[in-house]
Amino acid sequence: MMTKTMALVMVLAAGLLGGCENMTPGQKGAVTGAALGTGIGMVAGGSFGTVVGAGLIGGAAGYITGSAIGNR
């Protein structure tokens, strides 16, 4: 079951990243960070709240990093 879930998450992440060509670097970083945070939370076996929190934290960190890179 976990393998199917991870495969679905990866396909959705690839679709989101591929369809975001007109996004700013900060927005792309937020999407990537949220996907990675959520995926790591799921793999770690966290509860629903933990997975959502990891996604939010990853999204925030990704936005900050992407914005910093975009401003260079």
Summary of the structure (lengths in Angstrom):
residues: 72
radius of gyration: 12.7
end to end distance: 42.7
largest distance: 42.7
contacts: 219
relative contact order: 0.19
helix: 82%
strand: 0%
